[in-house]
Amino acid sequence: MTQPPLRVIPLGGLGEIGQNMMAFEYEDDIVVVDAGVLFPEEDMPGVDFAIPDITYLVENSDRVRAILITHGHEDHIGALPYVLAELDVPVYASRLTHGLISVKLRERGMLREARLNVVEPHAPFRIGKFRAEFFRVCHSIPDAMGIALTTPVGLVIHTGDFKIDHSPVDGLRTDFSQLARLTQDGVLLLCSDSTYAEVKGYTESEQVVGEALERVIGEAKGRVMVATFASLISRIQQVIDAAVKHDRKVTVVGRSMGNNVKMALNMGYLKAPSDVVVTMSQARQLPHDRVIILATGSQGEPTSALVRIANGQHQDIEIVPGDTVVISASPIPGNETVVSKTINNLLRQGAHVLHSRIAMVHVHGHASQEELKMMLSLVQPKFVLPVHGEYRHLASHAALAQSMGIPKENTFVLEDGDVLELTEEKGAVTEKVQAGHVYVDGQMLWSNQSSVIQERRRLSRDGVVVVAITLDAKTGDAKSAPELASAGFVELDESQELFEKTSKMVLTSLEKEGVHALDLDEVKSNISDSVSNYLYKETRRRPTVLTVIEQV
């Protein structure tokens, strides 16, 4: 009898930076790795962030056994509140990651119902037909883990996000000895981080950033603001260490940053003398040259603390000449424009701004090519599946694996929704399941096909035109010429003649069709279509046309 294949199904994180989620399926058991968000891109107008489409998991919810989390960054845990609202499954994570998830679920009132489990490295456990064991890796956050997933077909190694750092801030290096032990009997599949697969050489150590931050803070004459990810606990520790050395106090702005710092201090992942971290009111009483402000907003997020400060809209903080602002993160692809705008606004207000392009205030947390080669050499997998990255990153990683002797037919560059079926001897993409983005905007969730998102994209491109018509309720005749108004379509002084001509066209059309014989919804649709076509003929632009009919 032929053994069933292992099915590997990426639901997010392949073809994009963020929204990481991977499902491993064998017969009646499904195990999910990570559940992250995607920060909004230019084609997502008004959206807070995106999460993976978990339709496949919901349709097979009786077979989903657990969610395993590699580490506590938003692109790996941010979607959990939405996923757990649909799937009642246990979540397994390291201690710090468990703490970060707890903060997130507590904010949404979901912590009591969630089934969260703390997992230590070297502690294997069973999930249906799978056996999972976490192993420690270095990343830009403590307690980052890779996962060894033993399946009936063979061993899968999922690296999570990793780099090879010989001097990490927390002193805990990638556990190569455990990884060697886990892989000694052979590896079926390696799923490996591809974010920096195009970058030659090695990734620099976090220690370099600590030294740079300490130097910047020591030389600053006034306040120092450091913007970074709220979950970048190692970077926050480096700021606290520099504050202690230079007799400064640290205050935190931004709800997520404040909650994470409090949690990490309580759990011992952040270490600080009792009087170093102070409230904002206490910081206001101090001279500027004794204050460091930790803030969110390193990616130019519209509602973040740093962006509101840069725009002069923060209730507690405004930039004064002499302030030094350190943006300790690299822009996620797609965020470059908004980060640049934030930097420009800070400079206009007199701040001295340091960022990763001009100062060593950030190093990324992902393996470059030589580290990826080292992982391939150590694991020696039969099959390689590059994960976590845009398509070009995945393709570059696949080429790297092939240069290390992995046959081309054994390397797979997939996209979200592809189903890879693996046996001990071969692998192939056999089908595609529903996958993609679900957009989160406040309390609303919209699919990629949502008319709301499509209309926003159209509005952002060509604007909107409103046609207002008043009809006689008895006869259906127009009481006056239709009125037109627009936003984001044409300049006011250009619109008068164009809209007068359009109004006459609409009036002629109404008289010709006879409104009383038609359904009002049909009339609105016909008018919107005819106005859209007419305006396109006149301007070669097609705005969104809204028709409003009032009967009197």
DOMI-343349 format. One record per residue (C-alpha): residue in three letters; x, y, z. Coordinates in steps of 0.001 Angstrom, whole numbers, plus 500000, padded with zeros to 6 digits. Last residue first. Layout:
# DOMI-343349
ALAXYZ;...
END
This chain:
# DOMI-343349
VAL459669565214495343;GLN461859562267494361;GLU465589562378495103;ILE468080560469492949;VAL471776560121493859;THR474185558735491255;LEU477750557828492235;VAL480416557743489546;THR483885556353490299;PRO486258558188488006;ARG487293556973484529;ARG489974559075482935;ARG490527559641479198;THR489133563156479733;GLU486188563616477332;LYS485588559996476278;TYR486200558842479843;LEU483742561435481121;TYR481087560171478704;ASN481656556514479615;SER481434557212483356;VAL478382559422482859;SER476641556685480816;ASP477463553988483357;SER476383556046486365;ILE473178557054484567;ASN472288553472483688;SER472974552225487224;LYS470928554987488817;VAL468038554349486415;GLU468150550626487120;ASP467999551305490835;LEU465038553631490179;ASP463100550915488309;LEU462091552117484876;ALA458882553236483225;HIS458638556449485232;VAL462150557385484109;GLY461260557903480434;GLU464282556794478427;LYS464603559817476130;GLU463906562462478740;LEU466393560880481117;SER469072560596478407;THR468645564249477423;LEU469014565252481074;VAL472144563119481473;MET473772564639478366;LYS472849568141479526;SER474465567448482899;THR477626566133481226;LYS477953569333479153;GLU477534571465482275;PHE479980569189484121;LEU482714569694481528;GLU482178573466481392;GLN482319573866485159;SER484972571244485972;GLU488185572917484915;ASP488016575763487447;LEU487356573236490234;GLU490317571057489314;VAL489435567580488066;PHE488910564139489603;GLY489984564055493264;ALA486545565066494502;SER483637565797492195;ALA480274567525491963;LEU477505567235489399;GLU473999568692489332;PRO471217567319487127;ALA469140570023485377;SER465875570734487141;LYS462608569067488139;ALA463450565988486054;ASP460314564162484970;GLY459184560996486754;THR455560562111486414;LYS454292561593489931;ALA457444561705492086;ASP458902564615490098;LEU462602563950489930;THR465640565616491509;ILE469018564393490244;ALA472434564520491938;VAL475435563112490056;VAL478505562544492254;VAL481948562212490670;VAL484777560375492440;GLY488561560288492153;ASP490726558687489465;ARG493478556650491142;SER492719556783494868;LEU489008556419494141;ARG489683553353492006;ARG491771551753494733;ARG489144552596497329;GLU486465551048495103;GLN488443547818494810;ILE488960547698498564;VAL485254548227499263;SER484205545848496473;SER485977543078498362;GLN487964540711496135;ASN491026540836498397;SER488787539926501311;TRP487552542442503845;LEU487566542442507647;MET486068545329509645;GLN486745546259513276;GLY489348548870512393;ASP490435548086508841;VAL491786544540508527;TYR492339543215505016;VAL492268539484504297;HIS495102538688501941;GLY495749535561499929;ALA494895531885500003;GLN492317529491498553;VAL493864526128497760;LYS496122525206494828;GLU496873521747493476;THR499534519086492987;VAL502874520794493485;ALA505357517920493347;GLY507790516050495555;LYS509801512860495247;GLU511340509906497045;GLU510301509952500700;THR506941511390499670;LEU506112515060499424;GLU503012516908498263;LEU503349520670497803;VAL500029522508497781;ASP500260526063496417;GLY498032528510498326;ASP500652531199498873;GLU503402530960496290;LEU506015528264495857;VAL509660528093494794;PHE510479524419495281;THR513920522838495294;ASN514123519086494727;GLU513761519262490920;LYS516757521630490867;PRO518924519033492577;ILE520484520205495876;GLY524250520428495313;MET525150523636497167;SER524674525730494013;GLN521143524321493891;ALA520511525625497396;LEU521730529097496375;ALA519458529038493330;ALA516520528204495616;HIS517484531088497918;SER517557533514494978;ALA514150532292493816;LEU512677532740497283;HIS514101536254497575;ARG512791537167494106;TYR509325535866495046;GLU509185538104498106;GLY510232536547501365;HIS509573534126504201;VAL510084530578502915;PRO512536528685500683;LEU511455525033500347;VAL514367522629500070;PHE514131518849499545;LYS516568516052500462;PRO517977518087503325;GLN521661518439504271;VAL520950520074507664;LEU524467521359508416;SER525428522252504877;LEU522080523933504157;MET522336525959507364;MET525875527028506492;LYS524777528010502993;LEU522038530183504496;GLU524667531751506731;GLU526879532511503710;GLN523941534021501811;SER522632536405504485;ALA520635535229507472;HIS517987537520508894;GLY517799539809511912;HIS518611543057510177;VAL521139545472511536;HIS520073548847512855;VAL521679552015514190;MET524838551728512072;ALA524371555204510604;ILE523437556812507269;ARG521145554291505603;SER520011552716508905;HIS518542555905510323;LEU519733558949512260;VAL517647562125512499;HIS518749565414514088;ALA515478567167514862;GLY514668570733513814;GLN510989570557512956;ARG511670570168509241;LEU513993567247510051;LEU511183565357511781;ASN508841565929508830;ASN511477564702506364;ILE512110561539508407;THR508369560786508535;LYS508066561263504778;SER510990558896504208;VAL509292556269506386;VAL506081556706504374;THR507921556278501066;GLU510064553304502114;ASN507136551272503437;GLY506709548983500400;PRO509642546756501342;ILE509927546883505171;PRO511880549968506113;SER515004549154508123;ALA514805549574511875;SER516347551724514604;ILE514991555121513633;VAL517079557323515942;VAL515753560812516647;THR518078563365518244;ASP516424566434519742;GLY518486569637519749;PRO515775571825518263;VAL512433570829519800;ILE510090568091518595;GLU506728567842520300;ILE505577565305522848;ASP502484564845525008;GLN499375565091522793;HIS501124563998519595;GLN499903565796516457;GLY502995567702515323;ASN503274565500512207;ALA506626564045513308;ILE505217563390516803;ARG502173561659515294;VAL504506559614513095;LEU506681558696516085;ALA503754557587518257;SER502113555329515690;THR498738556052514056;PRO500010556383510469;GLU502620553560510648;GLY505873555057509371;GLN507766551785509719;SER509821552863512768;GLY506607554097514392;THR506738552899517994;ALA508534554945520608;LEU511242554791523261;ILE512015558266524639;ILE515418558874526233;VAL515763561694528764;ARG518700563150530716;ASP519744565779528163;HIS516182567064528052;PRO516304568145531685;LEU513860566148533814;GLN510354567068534990;ARG508809565922531713;ALA510306562458532233;GLN508291562009535431;SER505036562787533584;MET506047560373530805;THR506558557573533310;VAL509989556250534228;VAL512259553334533291;VAL515626553912534978;ASP514603553961538667;SER514283550200539287;PRO517558549285537607;ALA516865547607534253;LYS516799544055532910;LEU514460543130530094;TYR513661539447529517;GLY513016539111533270;MET509355538195533000;ASN508132541397534705;LEU510492543549532649;ALA509346541843529437;MET505662542368530302;LYS506101546058531133;VAL508169546629527999;ASN505565544840525863;ASN502640546838527256;GLY504434550161526819;MET505527549394523249;SER501992548313522309;ARG500451551440523842;GLY502887553935522321;VAL505258556081524340;VAL507932554733526690;THR510184556632529067;VAL513859555948529648;LYS515980557874532137;ARG519537559005531449;ASP522736558622533429;HIS524999557861530462;LYS525777554227531270;VAL522256553483532532;ALA520689554991529419;ALA523022552986527181;ASP521936549752528891;ILE518264550755528527;VAL518735551396524807;GLN520449548026524371;GLN517622546321526232;ILE515102547929523852;ARG517084546518520918;SER516899543007522404;ILE513144543356523026;LEU512266544130519415;SER508548543508520014;ALA507504547166519975;PHE509434547639516752;THR511824550585516834;ALA511887554325517311;VAL514539555797519592;MET514055559374520750;VAL517038561115522318;ARG516636564362524194;GLY519412566957524124;LYS523192567125523672;ALA523584563670522096;GLU527131562249522262;GLY526474559466524799;ILE523167558515523172;VAL524805558211519760;ARG527761556204521152;GLU525554553798523100;LEU523334553353520058;ALA526347552542517877;GLU527769550024520372;GLY524419548334520756;VAL523990548213516992;VAL527309546418516526;GLN526352543893519224;GLU523350542874517111;SER525887541062514946;GLU526393541711511252;THR524774539492508637;TYR527260537440506626;GLY528351537504503000;LYS526181538295500003;VAL522640539635500262;GLU520089538141497843;ALA518871535562500372;TYR518014538354502817;THR514372537455503517;SER514788533779502610;ASP514212531988505945;SER514430528207505515;CYS511957525348505145;LEU514199522274504981;LEU512538519021503961;LEU513244515291504305;VAL516101515484506778;GLY518422512620507663;ASP519271510520510721;GLN521641513115512191;THR519160515985511822;LEU517988516359515426;ARG521467515849516856;ALA522996518417514496;LEU520236520901515396;GLN520890520315519079;SER524597520990518603;PHE523925524001516393;ASP521928525809519069;THR521838529336517651;ARG523409531541520313;LEU521996532717523639;GLY524045535624525035;ASP520999537900525328;VAL522508540603523106;PRO523791538083520573;SER527562537695520086;HIS528090534794517656;ASP525069535767515542;ILE524016533263512868;LYS520717534598511536;PHE517197533357511902;ASP513530533799511063;GLY511776530429511438;THR514157527587510692;HIS511555524950509807;ILE513195521527509735;VAL510956518708508463;LEU511804515106509306;GLY510338512224507307;VAL507189510715505776;PRO505463509809509057;THR506262513333510265;THR508858514690512681;LEU508651518458512918;ALA511859520174514016;ILE511008523789514740;GLY513253526853514811;MET512976529177517751;ALA513352532820518697;ASP513510533231522485;PRO514990536724522350;ILE514251539074519440;SER516490540166516571;HIS517144536564515548;CYS519364533817516874;VAL518021530260516872;ARG516993527896519679;PHE515464524514518930;PHE511788523531519270;GLU510682519899519042;ALA507493518675517403;ARG506203515138516852;PHE503427514750514301;LYS500804512000513989;GLY498472513843516350;ILE500522516560518021;ARG503288514985520101;PHE505830516770522291;PRO509596517242522270;ALA511312519296525027;HIS514875520215523949;PRO513814523878523632;GLU511139525005526102;VAL507472525252525184;VAL504901527461526917;ASN501299526594526065;LEU498410528905525253;ARG494825527659525038;ALA492941530917524556;GLU489613531452526332;ARG490922533681529139;LEU493213535658526841;MET490545536830524407;GLY489640540272525789;ARG491209542028522807;GLU494033543683524763;ARG494504540414526674;LEU495087538586523377;LYS497977540879522395;VAL499595540876525835;SER499272537073526002;ILE500913536719522578;LEU503871538789523783;GLY504189536668526932;HIS503964533387525013;THR506679534701522682;LEU508814535413525729;ARG508304531884527094;SER508551529931523832;ALA505407529085521863;TYR502673526464521463;VAL499082527465520615;PRO496140525137521263;VAL493193525136518842;ASP489729526722518800;LEU489827528075515255;GLU487817531071514024;ALA488422533630516796;LEU491817531992517223;VAL492761533095513699;TYR491725536714514269;PRO493550537075517579;LEU496520535131516117;ALA497059537434513123;GLY499887539420514744;ILE501940536386515806;HIS504489535808512992;ASP504608539142511115;GLU504100540852514460;HIS507339539473515915;GLY507144537031518810;HIS508968533924517654;THR508565530487516008;ILE504888529926516833;LEU503298526463516596;ILE499545526332515965;ALA497781523114516890;ARG495567520175515859;VAL493699521384512757;ARG491672518363511568;ASP488195519426512763;SER488904522903511369;ASN489134521642507789;GLU486925524320506184;VAL488322526808508701;LEU491879525850507766;TYR491236526240504041;THR489474529585504549;ILE492458530887506503;ASP493098533974504329;PRO496258535338505888;ILE496215538728507652;ALA496474542251506252;PHE497184545553507996;ASP495520548831508998;VAL493942549378505553;GLY493097552885504343;PRO494365552245500818;MET495913548774500309;ASP497703549157496939;GLU500570551088498522;GLU501323548358501050;PRO499867547745504485;PHE501931545739507011;LEU501371542007506624;VAL500279540135509731;GLY501412536833511192;ALA500137533383512125;ASP503025530981512653;VAL503405527230511924;VAL500164525271511504;VAL499754521553512204;ILE497113519561510319;ASP496175515969511139;ASP493701513662509390;GLU496031512389506643;TYR499271514356506987;GLU499098518125506716;PHE501692520815507371;ALA500319524371507235;MET502494527483506877;MET501701531031507956;ASN503763534224507634;GLN501811537417506949;GLY505062539295506382;ILE507403540130503512;GLU505601538862500418;GLY505765536126497760;LEU505658533321500290;GLY504676534677503712;GLY501105533413503850;LEU498966530290503478;PRO501862527986502602;ILE500603524397502272;VAL502891521403502778;ARG501164518049502264;LEU503010514968503498;PRO502167512105501165;PRO500093508990501952;GLN502106505739501945;THR501359503434499015;MET500000500000500000;
END
